[in-house]
């Protein structure tokens, strides 16, 4: 079972590498008012201030990490 998980992890990394250094537009679709400080920090780091605000970012490892933390609150175009 460990080998299967390792293979899945490698395939996920290969998928993420396809998006590196590309521009994406991120839009906030839910309020971040009741989230913990780490999630609020990720929203601020992505340049989102409230519902309906958008930000265009170049995808890096750091940006991918922030997107994963708040994926339930944002929409990616």
N, CA, C and O atoms as a Tripos MOL2 file, in Angstrom:
@<TRIPOS>MOLECULE
protein
  308   307    77     0     0
PROTEIN
NO_CHARGES

@<TRIPOS>ATOM
      1 N           0.8210   -1.1890    0.0000 N.3       1 UNK1
      2 CA          0.0000    0.0000    0.0000 C.3       1 UNK1
      3 C           0.8630    1.2500    0.0000 C.2       1 UNK1
      4 O           0.4780    2.2550   -0.5980 O.2       1 UNK1
      5 N           2.0050    1.2210    0.6440 N.am      2 UNK2
      6 CA          2.8800    2.3870    0.6800 C.3       2 UNK2
      7 C           3.3640    2.7440   -0.7140 C.2       2 UNK2
      8 O           3.4770    3.9220   -1.0530 O.2       2 UNK2
      9 N           3.6510    1.7320   -1.5210 N.am      3 UNK3
     10 CA          4.1430    1.9700   -2.8770 C.3       3 UNK3
     11 C           3.0620    2.6460   -3.7140 C.2       3 UNK3
     12 O           3.3720    3.5320   -4.5100 O.2       3 UNK3
     13 N           1.8040    2.2490   -3.5510 N.am      4 UNK4
     14 CA          0.7240    2.8760   -4.2970 C.3       4 UNK4
     15 C           0.5950    4.3440   -3.9330 C.2       4 UNK4
     16 O           0.4250    5.1860   -4.8140 O.2       4 UNK4
     17 N           0.6740    4.6630   -2.6420 N.am      5 UNK5
     18 CA          0.5890    6.0580   -2.2170 C.3       5 UNK5
     19 C           1.7440    6.8690   -2.7790 C.2       5 UNK5
     20 O           1.5640    8.0190   -3.1800 O.2       5 UNK5
     21 N           2.9250    6.2750   -2.8100 N.am      6 UNK6
     22 CA          4.0820    6.9750   -3.3520 C.3       6 UNK6
     23 C           3.8720    7.2860   -4.8310 C.2       6 UNK6
     24 O           4.1910    8.3850   -5.2840 O.2       6 UNK6
     25 N           3.3400    6.3280   -5.5830 N.am      7 UNK7
     26 CA          3.0830    6.5550   -7.0000 C.3       7 UNK7
     27 C           2.0300    7.6230   -7.2110 C.2       7 UNK7
     28 O           2.1590    8.4440   -8.1190 O.2       7 UNK7
     29 N           0.9850    7.6290   -6.3890 N.am      8 UNK8
     30 CA         -0.0420    8.6630   -6.4970 C.3       8 UNK8
     31 C           0.5510   10.0370   -6.2320 C.2       8 UNK8
     32 O           0.2250   11.0050   -6.9190 O.2       8 UNK8
     33 N           1.4230   10.1190   -5.2330 N.am      9 UNK9
     34 CA          2.0420   11.3910   -4.8960 C.3       9 UNK9
     35 C           2.8870   11.8990   -6.0570 C.2       9 UNK9
     36 O           2.8550   13.0880   -6.3740 O.2       9 UNK9
     37 N           3.6310   11.0180   -6.6850 N.am     10 UNK10
     38 CA          4.4570   11.4250   -7.8180 C.3      10 UNK10
     39 C           3.5940   11.8830   -8.9800 C.2      10 UNK10
     40 O           3.9440   12.8540   -9.6500 O.2      10 UNK10
     41 N           2.4780   11.2180   -9.2390 N.am     11 UNK11
     42 CA          1.6220   11.6280  -10.3470 C.3      11 UNK11
     43 C           0.9710   12.9740  -10.0580 C.2      11 UNK11
     44 O           0.7950   13.7770  -10.9740 O.2      11 UNK11
     45 N           0.6040   13.2430   -8.7840 N.am     12 UNK12
     46 CA          0.0500   14.5460   -8.4240 C.3      12 UNK12
     47 C           1.0750   15.6440   -8.6190 C.2      12 UNK12
     48 O           0.7300   16.7290   -9.0880 O.2      12 UNK12
     49 N           2.3380   15.3880   -8.2660 N.am     13 UNK13
     50 CA          3.3730   16.3860   -8.4430 C.3      13 UNK13
     51 C           3.5830   16.6850   -9.9160 C.2      13 UNK13
     52 O           3.8400   17.8330  -10.2780 O.2      13 UNK13
     53 N           3.4810   15.6920  -10.7600 N.am     14 UNK14
     54 CA          3.6570   15.9220  -12.1820 C.3      14 UNK14
     55 C           2.5240   16.7890  -12.7230 C.2      14 UNK14
     56 O           2.7570   17.6260  -13.5960 O.2      14 UNK14
     57 N           1.3160   16.6070  -12.2270 N.am     15 UNK15
     58 CA          0.1940   17.4270  -12.6560 C.3      15 UNK15
     59 C           0.3860   18.8750  -12.2270 C.2      15 UNK15
     60 O           0.1100   19.7950  -12.9970 O.2      15 UNK15
     61 N           0.8560   19.0790  -11.0060 N.am     16 UNK16
     62 CA          1.0550   20.4310  -10.5060 C.3      16 UNK16
     63 C           2.1750   21.1480  -11.2410 C.2      16 UNK16
     64 O           2.1240   22.3640  -11.4240 O.2      16 UNK16
     65 N           3.1810   20.4020  -11.6600 N.am     17 UNK17
     66 CA          4.2890   21.0260  -12.3820 C.3      17 UNK17
     67 C           3.8320   21.6140  -13.7090 C.2      17 UNK17
     68 O           4.4690   22.5340  -14.2240 O.2      17 UNK17
     69 N           2.7520   21.1070  -14.2680 N.am     18 UNK18
     70 CA          2.2450   21.6400  -15.5300 C.3      18 UNK18
     71 C           1.7350   23.0680  -15.3860 C.2      18 UNK18
     72 O           1.7090   23.8120  -16.3660 O.2      18 UNK18
     73 N           1.3290   23.4670  -14.1760 N.am     19 UNK19
     74 CA          0.7760   24.7950  -13.9620 C.3      19 UNK19
     75 C           1.8050   25.8110  -13.4860 C.2      19 UNK19
     76 O           1.4940   27.0010  -13.4390 O.2      19 UNK19
     77 N           2.9960   25.4000  -13.1380 N.am     20 UNK20
     78 CA          3.9870   26.3270  -12.6180 C.3      20 UNK20
     79 C           4.3420   27.3720  -13.6580 C.2      20 UNK20
     80 O           4.4460   27.0740  -14.8480 O.2      20 UNK20
     81 N           4.5270   28.6000  -13.1960 N.am     21 UNK21
     82 CA          4.9050   29.7590  -14.0050 C.3      21 UNK21
     83 C           3.8380   30.1650  -15.0100 C.2      21 UNK21
     84 O           4.1460   30.8500  -15.9850 O.2      21 UNK21
     85 N           2.5950   29.7600  -14.7950 N.am     22 UNK22
     86 CA          1.4870   30.2120  -15.6270 C.3      22 UNK22
     87 C           0.6370   31.1740  -14.8130 C.2      22 UNK22
     88 O           0.6460   31.1270  -13.5830 O.2      22 UNK22
     89 N          -0.0940   32.0410  -15.4880 N.am     23 UNK23
     90 CA         -0.9500   33.0010  -14.7970 C.3      23 UNK23
     91 C          -2.3500   32.4340  -14.6420 C.2      23 UNK23
     92 O          -2.9010   31.8380  -15.5670 O.2      23 UNK23
     93 N          -2.9170   32.6280  -13.4530 N.am     24 UNK24
     94 CA         -4.2910   32.2270  -13.1830 C.3      24 UNK24
     95 C          -5.0140   33.3870  -12.5090 C.2      24 UNK24
     96 O          -4.4010   34.2170  -11.8380 O.2      24 UNK24
     97 N          -6.3280   33.4280  -12.7020 N.am     25 UNK25
     98 CA         -7.1590   34.4210  -12.0260 C.3      25 UNK25
     99 C          -7.9380   33.7020  -10.9390 C.2      25 UNK25
    100 O          -8.6070   32.7000  -11.1910 O.2      25 UNK25
    101 N          -7.8390   34.2280   -9.7250 N.am     26 UNK26
    102 CA         -8.4920   33.6330   -8.5640 C.3      26 UNK26
    103 C          -9.5560   34.6010   -8.0750 C.2      26 UNK26
    104 O          -9.2840   35.7910   -7.9150 O.2      26 UNK26
    105 N         -10.7720   34.1010   -7.8340 N.am     27 UNK27
    106 CA        -11.8780   34.9190   -7.3530 C.3      27 UNK27
    107 C         -12.3980   34.3270   -6.0530 C.2      27 UNK27
    108 O         -12.5930   33.1160   -5.9480 O.2      27 UNK27
    109 N         -12.6210   35.1820   -5.0680 N.am     28 UNK28
    110 CA        -13.1660   34.7360   -3.7900 C.3      28 UNK28
    111 C         -14.6820   34.6630   -3.9080 C.2      28 UNK28
    112 O         -15.3220   35.6350   -4.3090 O.2      28 UNK28
    113 N         -15.2680   33.4960   -3.5570 N.am     29 UNK29
    114 CA        -16.7130   33.3190   -3.6990 C.3      29 UNK29
    115 C         -17.4410   33.1690   -2.3610 C.2      29 UNK29
    116 O         -18.6710   33.2020   -2.3210 O.2      29 UNK29
    117 N         -16.6930   33.0050   -1.2690 N.am     30 UNK30
    118 CA        -17.2950   32.9080    0.0560 C.3      30 UNK30
    119 C         -16.5520   33.8310    1.0110 C.2      30 UNK30
    120 O         -15.4100   34.2190    0.7620 O.2      30 UNK30
    121 N         -17.2130   34.1720    2.0980 N.am     31 UNK31
    122 CA        -16.6060   35.0210    3.1070 C.3      31 UNK31
    123 C         -15.5610   34.2480    3.9080 C.2      31 UNK31
    124 O         -15.7270   33.0570    4.1740 O.2      31 UNK31
    125 N         -14.5000   34.9230    4.2840 N.am     32 UNK32
    126 CA        -13.4610   34.3230    5.1040 C.3      32 UNK32
    127 C         -13.5240   34.7760    6.5450 C.2      32 UNK32
    128 O         -12.5530   34.6280    7.2870 O.2      32 UNK32
    129 N         -14.6510   35.3240    6.9490 N.am     33 UNK33
    130 CA        -14.7930   35.9330    8.2650 C.3      33 UNK33
    131 C         -14.5650   34.9640    9.4230 C.2      33 UNK33
    132 O         -13.8930   35.3180   10.3930 O.2      33 UNK33
    133 N         -15.1020   33.7680    9.3430 N.am     34 UNK34
    134 CA        -15.0150   32.8370   10.4710 C.3      34 UNK34
    135 C         -13.9020   31.8070   10.3330 C.2      34 UNK34
    136 O         -13.8940   30.8060   11.0490 O.2      34 UNK34
    137 N         -12.9670   32.0420    9.4270 N.am     35 UNK35
    138 CA        -11.8590   31.1090    9.2480 C.3      35 UNK35
    139 C         -10.7760   31.3700   10.2720 C.2      35 UNK35
    140 O         -10.7310   32.4300   10.8970 O.2      35 UNK35
    141 N          -9.8950   30.3790   10.4370 N.am     36 UNK36
    142 CA         -8.7880   30.5720   11.3640 C.3      36 UNK36
    143 C          -7.7450   31.5050   10.7370 C.2      36 UNK36
    144 O          -7.8270   31.8390    9.5550 O.2      36 UNK36
    145 N          -6.7890   31.9090   11.5280 N.am     37 UNK37
    146 CA         -5.8180   32.9160   11.0950 C.3      37 UNK37
    147 C          -4.9680   32.4500    9.9140 C.2      37 UNK37
    148 O          -4.5880   33.2660    9.0740 O.2      37 UNK37
    149 N          -4.6690   31.1680    9.8350 N.am     38 UNK38
    150 CA         -3.8540   30.6640    8.7190 C.3      38 UNK38
    151 C          -4.6070   30.8010    7.4000 C.2      38 UNK38
    152 O          -4.0220   31.1870    6.3880 O.2      38 UNK38
    153 N          -5.8960   30.4880    7.4060 N.am     39 UNK39
    154 CA         -6.6800   30.6000    6.1860 C.3      39 UNK39
    155 C          -6.8940   32.0600    5.8050 C.2      39 UNK39
    156 O          -6.8590   32.4030    4.6240 O.2      39 UNK39
    157 N          -7.1140   32.9140    6.7860 N.am     40 UNK40
    158 CA         -7.2460   34.3430    6.5040 C.3      40 UNK40
    159 C          -5.9440   34.8830    5.9150 C.2      40 UNK40
    160 O          -5.9660   35.6920    4.9880 O.2      40 UNK40
    161 N          -4.8240   34.4370    6.4510 N.am     41 UNK41
    162 CA         -3.5300   34.8480    5.9330 C.3      41 UNK41
    163 C          -3.3170   34.3990    4.5000 C.2      41 UNK41
    164 O          -2.7200   35.1210    3.7010 O.2      41 UNK41
    165 N          -3.8020   33.2120    4.1700 N.am     42 UNK42
    166 CA         -3.6890   32.7240    2.7940 C.3      42 UNK42
    167 C          -4.5220   33.5680    1.8470 C.2      42 UNK42
    168 O          -4.0850   33.8610    0.7340 O.2      42 UNK42
    169 N          -5.7220   33.9640    2.2730 N.am     43 UNK43
    170 CA         -6.5520   34.8300    1.4310 C.3      43 UNK43
    171 C          -5.8720   36.1740    1.1890 C.2      43 UNK43
    172 O          -5.8760   36.6840    0.0690 O.2      43 UNK43
    173 N          -5.2910   36.7410    2.2340 N.am     44 UNK44
    174 CA         -4.5850   38.0150    2.0980 C.3      44 UNK44
    175 C          -3.3640   37.8430    1.2010 C.2      44 UNK44
    176 O          -3.0770   38.6960    0.3610 O.2      44 UNK44
    177 N          -2.6520   36.7430    1.3830 N.am     45 UNK45
    178 CA         -1.4750   36.4620    0.5550 C.3      45 UNK45
    179 C          -1.8130   36.3020   -0.9140 C.2      45 UNK45
    180 O          -1.0060   36.6310   -1.7840 O.2      45 UNK45
    181 N          -3.0070   35.7950   -1.1910 N.am     46 UNK46
    182 CA         -3.4570   35.6600   -2.5790 C.3      46 UNK46
    183 C          -3.9950   36.9740   -3.1330 C.2      46 UNK46
    184 O          -4.3130   37.0620   -4.3190 O.2      46 UNK46
    185 N          -4.1000   37.9930   -2.2890 N.am     47 UNK47
    186 CA         -4.5660   39.3030   -2.7340 C.3      47 UNK47
    187 C          -6.0670   39.4420   -2.7660 C.2      47 UNK47
    188 O          -6.5990   40.2900   -3.4830 O.2      47 UNK47
    189 N          -6.7650   38.6150   -1.9910 N.am     48 UNK48
    190 CA         -8.2280   38.6510   -1.9630 C.3      48 UNK48
    191 C          -8.6920   39.3730   -0.7150 C.2      48 UNK48
    192 O          -8.2320   39.0730    0.3870 O.2      48 UNK48
    193 N          -9.6060   40.3290   -0.8830 N.am     49 UNK49
    194 CA        -10.0460   41.1530    0.2390 C.3      49 UNK49
    195 C         -11.4620   40.8630    0.6910 C.2      49 UNK49
    196 O         -11.8160   41.1640    1.8310 O.2      49 UNK49
    197 N         -12.2790   40.2870   -0.1740 N.am     50 UNK50
    198 CA        -13.6600   40.0030    0.1890 C.3      50 UNK50
    199 C         -14.3510   39.2640   -0.9360 C.2      50 UNK50
    200 O         -13.7510   38.9550   -1.9650 O.2      50 UNK50
    201 N         -15.6290   38.9870   -0.7180 N.am     51 UNK51
    202 CA        -16.3920   38.2490   -1.7180 C.3      51 UNK51
    203 C         -16.4070   39.0320   -3.0300 C.2      51 UNK51
    204 O         -16.6900   40.2300   -3.0470 O.2      51 UNK51
    205 N         -16.1020   38.3510   -4.1140 N.am     52 UNK52
    206 CA        -16.1170   38.9790   -5.4320 C.3      52 UNK52
    207 C         -14.7950   39.5860   -5.8530 C.2      52 UNK52
    208 O         -14.6420   39.9710   -7.0120 O.2      52 UNK52
    209 N         -13.8370   39.6820   -4.9480 N.am     53 UNK53
    210 CA        -12.5440   40.2560   -5.3330 C.3      53 UNK53
    211 C         -11.7410   39.2210   -6.1140 C.2      53 UNK53
    212 O         -11.8150   38.0230   -5.8410 O.2      53 UNK53
    213 N         -10.9720   39.7030   -7.0890 N.am     54 UNK54
    214 CA        -10.1800   38.8260   -7.9490 C.3      54 UNK54
    215 C          -8.7270   39.2330   -7.9260 C.2      54 UNK54
    216 O          -8.3860   40.3730   -7.6120 O.2      54 UNK54
    217 N          -7.8800   38.2880   -8.2620 N.am     55 UNK55
    218 CA         -6.4490   38.5380   -8.2970 C.3      55 UNK55
    219 C          -5.8350   37.6600   -9.3780 C.2      55 UNK55
    220 O          -6.1910   36.4880   -9.5090 O.2      55 UNK55
    221 N          -4.9100   38.2260  -10.1550 N.am     56 UNK56
    222 CA         -4.2100   37.4470  -11.1620 C.3      56 UNK56
    223 C          -2.7980   37.1990  -10.6640 C.2      56 UNK56
    224 O          -2.0570   38.1390  -10.3760 O.2      56 UNK56
    225 N          -2.4270   35.9180  -10.5630 N.am     57 UNK57
    226 CA         -1.1480   35.5400   -9.9800 C.3      57 UNK57
    227 C          -0.4030   34.5770  -10.8850 C.2      57 UNK57
    228 O          -1.0110   33.8260  -11.6470 O.2      57 UNK57
    229 N           0.9230   34.6060  -10.7930 N.am     58 UNK58
    230 CA          1.7540   33.5990  -11.4290 C.3      58 UNK58
    231 C           1.8780   32.4270  -10.4610 C.2      58 UNK58
    232 O           2.1810   32.6210   -9.2830 O.2      58 UNK58
    233 N           1.6500   31.2350  -10.9450 N.am     59 UNK59
    234 CA          1.6200   30.0510  -10.0840 C.3      59 UNK59
    235 C           3.0380   29.6460   -9.6950 C.2      59 UNK59
    236 O           3.8900   29.4010  -10.5490 O.2      59 UNK59
    237 N           3.2700   29.5810   -8.3820 N.am     60 UNK60
    238 CA          4.5140   29.0680   -7.8130 C.3      60 UNK60
    239 C           4.1360   28.0130   -6.7750 C.2      60 UNK60
    240 O           2.9530   27.7790   -6.5290 O.2      60 UNK60
    241 N           5.1180   27.3910   -6.1800 N.am     61 UNK61
    242 CA          4.8440   26.4000   -5.1380 C.3      61 UNK61
    243 C           4.1080   27.0430   -3.9630 C.2      61 UNK61
    244 O           3.1980   26.4380   -3.3950 O.2      61 UNK61
    245 N           4.4930   28.2600   -3.5970 N.am     62 UNK62
    246 CA          3.8610   28.9520   -2.4740 C.3      62 UNK62
    247 C           2.3970   29.2640   -2.7810 C.2      62 UNK62
    248 O           1.5260   29.0820   -1.9300 O.2      62 UNK62
    249 N           2.1350   29.7270   -3.9800 N.am     63 UNK63
    250 CA          0.7640   30.0480   -4.3750 C.3      63 UNK63
    251 C          -0.0840   28.7770   -4.4120 C.2      63 UNK63
    252 O          -1.2360   28.7950   -3.9800 O.2      63 UNK63
    253 N           0.4670   27.6810   -4.9180 N.am     64 UNK64
    254 CA         -0.2680   26.4130   -4.9280 C.3      64 UNK64
    255 C          -0.6340   25.9740   -3.5170 C.2      64 UNK64
    256 O          -1.7370   25.4770   -3.2890 O.2      64 UNK64
    257 N           0.2750   26.1520   -2.5740 N.am     65 UNK65
    258 CA         -0.0110   25.8040   -1.1860 C.3      65 UNK65
    259 C          -1.1420   26.6260   -0.6050 C.2      65 UNK65
    260 O          -1.9970   26.1010    0.1070 O.2      65 UNK65
    261 N          -1.1480   27.9300   -0.9090 N.am     66 UNK66
    262 CA         -2.2200   28.7920   -0.4070 C.3      66 UNK66
    263 C          -3.5560   28.4380   -1.0590 C.2      66 UNK66
    264 O          -4.5960   28.4650   -0.4010 O.2      66 UNK66
    265 N          -3.5260   28.1080   -2.3430 N.am     67 UNK67
    266 CA         -4.7570   27.7190   -3.0400 C.3      67 UNK67
    267 C          -5.3420   26.4570   -2.4170 C.2      67 UNK67
    268 O          -6.5590   26.3560   -2.2620 O.2      67 UNK67
    269 N          -4.4990   25.4980   -2.0590 N.am     68 UNK68
    270 CA         -4.9780   24.2670   -1.4330 C.3      68 UNK68
    271 C          -5.6350   24.5520   -0.0850 C.2      68 UNK68
    272 O          -6.6350   23.9220    0.2620 O.2      68 UNK68
    273 N          -5.0820   25.4950    0.6780 N.am     69 UNK69
    274 CA         -5.6150   25.8010    2.0080 C.3      69 UNK69
    275 C          -7.0110   26.4090    1.9410 C.2      69 UNK69
    276 O          -7.8230   26.1820    2.8370 O.2      69 UNK69
    277 N          -7.3000   27.1750    0.8980 N.am     70 UNK70
    278 CA         -8.5800   27.8820    0.8210 C.3      70 UNK70
    279 C          -9.3560   27.5030   -0.4390 C.2      70 UNK70
    280 O         -10.1230   28.3120   -0.9610 O.2      70 UNK70
    281 N          -9.1640   26.2890   -0.9240 N.am     71 UNK71
    282 CA         -9.7960   25.8800   -2.1740 C.3      71 UNK71
    283 C         -11.3230   25.8840   -2.0930 C.2      71 UNK71
    284 O         -11.9910   26.0140   -3.1190 O.2      71 UNK71
    285 N         -11.8780   25.7450   -0.9040 N.am     72 UNK72
    286 CA        -13.3350   25.7310   -0.7300 C.3      72 UNK72
    287 C         -13.9440   27.1340   -0.7620 C.2      72 UNK72
    288 O         -15.1670   27.2730   -0.7280 O.2      72 UNK72
    289 N         -13.1140   28.1660   -0.8260 N.am     73 UNK73
    290 CA        -13.5790   29.5470   -0.7710 C.3      73 UNK73
    291 C         -13.3510   30.2720   -2.0860 C.2      73 UNK73
    292 O         -13.9260   31.3370   -2.3070 O.2      73 UNK73
    293 N         -12.5230   29.7180   -2.9650 N.am     74 UNK74
    294 CA        -12.1210   30.4200   -4.1820 C.3      74 UNK74
    295 C         -12.5450   29.6740   -5.4320 C.2      74 UNK74
    296 O         -12.8530   28.4820   -5.3990 O.2      74 UNK74
    297 N         -12.5530   30.4110   -6.5400 N.am     75 UNK75
    298 CA        -12.8080   29.8530   -7.8620 C.3      75 UNK75
    299 C         -11.6280   30.2340   -8.7390 C.2      75 UNK75
    300 O         -11.2130   31.3930   -8.7600 O.2      75 UNK75
    301 N         -11.0920   29.2680   -9.4560 N.am     76 UNK76
    302 CA         -9.9190   29.5150  -10.2850 C.3      76 UNK76
    303 C         -10.3440   29.5150  -11.7440 C.2      76 UNK76
    304 O         -10.9960   28.5850  -12.2190 O.2      76 UNK76
    305 N          -9.9560   30.5900  -12.4530 N.am     77 UNK77
    306 CA        -10.2550   30.7010  -13.8900 C.3      77 UNK77
    307 C          -8.9820   30.5570  -14.6650 C.2      77 UNK77
    308 O          -8.9970   30.6180  -15.8950 O.2      77 UNK77
@<TRIPOS>BOND
     1     1     2 1
     2     2     3 1
     3     3     4 2
     4     3     5 am
     5     5     6 1
     6     6     7 1
     7     7     8 2
     8     7     9 am
     9     9    10 1
    10    10    11 1
    11    11    12 2
    12    11    13 am
    13    13    14 1
    14    14    15 1
    15    15    16 2
    16    15    17 am
    17    17    18 1
    18    18    19 1
    19    19    20 2
    20    19    21 am
    21    21    22 1
    22    22    23 1
    23    23    24 2
    24    23    25 am
    25    25    26 1
    26    26    27 1
    27    27    28 2
    28    27    29 am
    29    29    30 1
    30    30    31 1
    31    31    32 2
    32    31    33 am
    33    33    34 1
    34    34    35 1
    35    35    36 2
    36    35    37 am
    37    37    38 1
    38    38    39 1
    39    39    40 2
    40    39    41 am
    41    41    42 1
    42    42    43 1
    43    43    44 2
    44    43    45 am
    45    45    46 1
    46    46    47 1
    47    47    48 2
    48    47    49 am
    49    49    50 1
    50    50    51 1
    51    51    52 2
    52    51    53 am
    53    53    54 1
    54    54    55 1
    55    55    56 2
    56    55    57 am
    57    57    58 1
    58    58    59 1
    59    59    60 2
    60    59    61 am
    61    61    62 1
    62    62    63 1
    63    63    64 2
    64    63    65 am
    65    65    66 1
    66    66    67 1
    67    67    68 2
    68    67    69 am
    69    69    70 1
    70    70    71 1
    71    71    72 2
    72    71    73 am
    73    73    74 1
    74    74    75 1
    75    75    76 2
    76    75    77 am
    77    77    78 1
    78    78    79 1
    79    79    80 2
    80    79    81 am
    81    81    82 1
    82    82    83 1
    83    83    84 2
    84    83    85 am
    85    85    86 1
    86    86    87 1
    87    87    88 2
    88    87    89 am
    89    89    90 1
    90    90    91 1
    91    91    92 2
    92    91    93 am
    93    93    94 1
    94    94    95 1
    95    95    96 2
    96    95    97 am
    97    97    98 1
    98    98    99 1
    99    99   100 2
   100    99   101 am
   101   101   102 1
   102   102   103 1
   103   103   104 2
   104   103   105 am
   105   105   106 1
   106   106   107 1
   107   107   108 2
   108   107   109 am
   109   109   110 1
   110   110   111 1
   111   111   112 2
   112   111   113 am
   113   113   114 1
   114   114   115 1
   115   115   116 2
   116   115   117 am
   117   117   118 1
   118   118   119 1
   119   119   120 2
   120   119   121 am
   121   121   122 1
   122   122   123 1
   123   123   124 2
   124   123   125 am
   125   125   126 1
   126   126   127 1
   127   127   128 2
   128   127   129 am
   129   129   130 1
   130   130   131 1
   131   131   132 2
   132   131   133 am
   133   133   134 1
   134   134   135 1
   135   135   136 2
   136   135   137 am
   137   137   138 1
   138   138   139 1
   139   139   140 2
   140   139   141 am
   141   141   142 1
   142   142   143 1
   143   143   144 2
   144   143   145 am
   145   145   146 1
   146   146   147 1
   147   147   148 2
   148   147   149 am
   149   149   150 1
   150   150   151 1
   151   151   152 2
   152   151   153 am
   153   153   154 1
   154   154   155 1
   155   155   156 2
   156   155   157 am
   157   157   158 1
   158   158   159 1
   159   159   160 2
   160   159   161 am
   161   161   162 1
   162   162   163 1
   163   163   164 2
   164   163   165 am
   165   165   166 1
   166   166   167 1
   167   167   168 2
   168   167   169 am
   169   169   170 1
   170   170   171 1
   171   171   172 2
   172   171   173 am
   173   173   174 1
   174   174   175 1
   175   175   176 2
   176   175   177 am
   177   177   178 1
   178   178   179 1
   179   179   180 2
   180   179   181 am
   181   181   182 1
   182   182   183 1
   183   183   184 2
   184   183   185 am
   185   185   186 1
   186   186   187 1
   187   187   188 2
   188   187   189 am
   189   189   190 1
   190   190   191 1
   191   191   192 2
   192   191   193 am
   193   193   194 1
   194   194   195 1
   195   195   196 2
   196   195   197 am
   197   197   198 1
   198   198   199 1
   199   199   200 2
   200   199   201 am
   201   201   202 1
   202   202   203 1
   203   203   204 2
   204   203   205 am
   205   205   206 1
   206   206   207 1
   207   207   208 2
   208   207   209 am
   209   209   210 1
   210   210   211 1
   211   211   212 2
   212   211   213 am
   213   213   214 1
   214   214   215 1
   215   215   216 2
   216   215   217 am
   217   217   218 1
   218   218   219 1
   219   219   220 2
   220   219   221 am
   221   221   222 1
   222   222   223 1
   223   223   224 2
   224   223   225 am
   225   225   226 1
   226   226   227 1
   227   227   228 2
   228   227   229 am
   229   229   230 1
   230   230   231 1
   231   231   232 2
   232   231   233 am
   233   233   234 1
   234   234   235 1
   235   235   236 2
   236   235   237 am
   237   237   238 1
   238   238   239 1
   239   239   240 2
   240   239   241 am
   241   241   242 1
   242   242   243 1
   243   243   244 2
   244   243   245 am
   245   245   246 1
   246   246   247 1
   247   247   248 2
   248   247   249 am
   249   249   250 1
   250   250   251 1
   251   251   252 2
   252   251   253 am
   253   253   254 1
   254   254   255 1
   255   255   256 2
   256   255   257 am
   257   257   258 1
   258   258   259 1
   259   259   260 2
   260   259   261 am
   261   261   262 1
   262   262   263 1
   263   263   264 2
   264   263   265 am
   265   265   266 1
   266   266   267 1
   267   267   268 2
   268   267   269 am
   269   269   270 1
   270   270   271 1
   271   271   272 2
   272   271   273 am
   273   273   274 1
   274   274   275 1
   275   275   276 2
   276   275   277 am
   277   277   278 1
   278   278   279 1
   279   279   280 2
   280   279   281 am
   281   281   282 1
   282   282   283 1
   283   283   284 2
   284   283   285 am
   285   285   286 1
   286   286   287 1
   287   287   288 2
   288   287   289 am
   289   289   290 1
   290   290   291 1
   291   291   292 2
   292   291   293 am
   293   293   294 1
   294   294   295 1
   295   295   296 2
   296   295   297 am
   297   297   298 1
   298   298   299 1
   299   299   300 2
   300   299   301 am
   301   301   302 1
   302   302   303 1
   303   303   304 2
   304   303   305 am
   305   305   306 1
   306   306   307 1
   307   307   308 2
@<TRIPOS>SUBSTRUCTURE
     1 UNK1         2 RESIDUE 1 A UNK
     2 UNK2         6 RESIDUE 1 A UNK
     3 UNK3        10 RESIDUE 1 A UNK
     4 UNK4        14 RESIDUE 1 A UNK
     5 UNK5        18 RESIDUE 1 A UNK
     6 UNK6        22 RESIDUE 1 A UNK
     7 UNK7        26 RESIDUE 1 A UNK
     8 UNK8        30 RESIDUE 1 A UNK
     9 UNK9        34 RESIDUE 1 A UNK
    10 UNK10       38 RESIDUE 1 A UNK
    11 UNK11       42 RESIDUE 1 A UNK
    12 UNK12       46 RESIDUE 1 A UNK
    13 UNK13       50 RESIDUE 1 A UNK
    14 UNK14       54 RESIDUE 1 A UNK
    15 UNK15       58 RESIDUE 1 A UNK
    16 UNK16       62 RESIDUE 1 A UNK
    17 UNK17       66 RESIDUE 1 A UNK
    18 UNK18       70 RESIDUE 1 A UNK
    19 UNK19       74 RESIDUE 1 A UNK
    20 UNK20       78 RESIDUE 1 A UNK
    21 UNK21       82 RESIDUE 1 A UNK
    22 UNK22       86 RESIDUE 1 A UNK
    23 UNK23       90 RESIDUE 1 A UNK
    24 UNK24       94 RESIDUE 1 A UNK
    25 UNK25       98 RESIDUE 1 A UNK
    26 UNK26      102 RESIDUE 1 A UNK
    27 UNK27      106 RESIDUE 1 A UNK
    28 UNK28      110 RESIDUE 1 A UNK
    29 UNK29      114 RESIDUE 1 A UNK
    30 UNK30      118 RESIDUE 1 A UNK
    31 UNK31      122 RESIDUE 1 A UNK
    32 UNK32      126 RESIDUE 1 A UNK
    33 UNK33      130 RESIDUE 1 A UNK
    34 UNK34      134 RESIDUE 1 A UNK
    35 UNK35      138 RESIDUE 1 A UNK
    36 UNK36      142 RESIDUE 1 A UNK
    37 UNK37      146 RESIDUE 1 A UNK
    38 UNK38      150 RESIDUE 1 A UNK
    39 UNK39      154 RESIDUE 1 A UNK
    40 UNK40      158 RESIDUE 1 A UNK
    41 UNK41      162 RESIDUE 1 A UNK
    42 UNK42      166 RESIDUE 1 A UNK
    43 UNK43      170 RESIDUE 1 A UNK
    44 UNK44      174 RESIDUE 1 A UNK
    45 UNK45      178 RESIDUE 1 A UNK
    46 UNK46      182 RESIDUE 1 A UNK
    47 UNK47      186 RESIDUE 1 A UNK
    48 UNK48      190 RESIDUE 1 A UNK
    49 UNK49      194 RESIDUE 1 A UNK
    50 UNK50      198 RESIDUE 1 A UNK
    51 UNK51      202 RESIDUE 1 A UNK
    52 UNK52      206 RESIDUE 1 A UNK
    53 UNK53      210 RESIDUE 1 A UNK
    54 UNK54      214 RESIDUE 1 A UNK
    55 UNK55      218 RESIDUE 1 A UNK
    56 UNK56      222 RESIDUE 1 A UNK
    57 UNK57      226 RESIDUE 1 A UNK
    58 UNK58      230 RESIDUE 1 A UNK
    59 UNK59      234 RESIDUE 1 A UNK
    60 UNK60      238 RESIDUE 1 A UNK
    61 UNK61      242 RESIDUE 1 A UNK
    62 UNK62      246 RESIDUE 1 A UNK
    63 UNK63      250 RESIDUE 1 A UNK
    64 UNK64      254 RESIDUE 1 A UNK
    65 UNK65      258 RESIDUE 1 A UNK
    66 UNK66      262 RESIDUE 1 A UNK
    67 UNK67      266 RESIDUE 1 A UNK
    68 UNK68      270 RESIDUE 1 A UNK
    69 UNK69      274 RESIDUE 1 A UNK
    70 UNK70      278 RESIDUE 1 A UNK
    71 UNK71      282 RESIDUE 1 A UNK
    72 UNK72      286 RESIDUE 1 A UNK
    73 UNK73      290 RESIDUE 1 A UNK
    74 UNK74      294 RESIDUE 1 A UNK
    75 UNK75      298 RESIDUE 1 A UNK
    76 UNK76      302 RESIDUE 1 A UNK
    77 UNK77      306 RESIDUE 1 A UNK
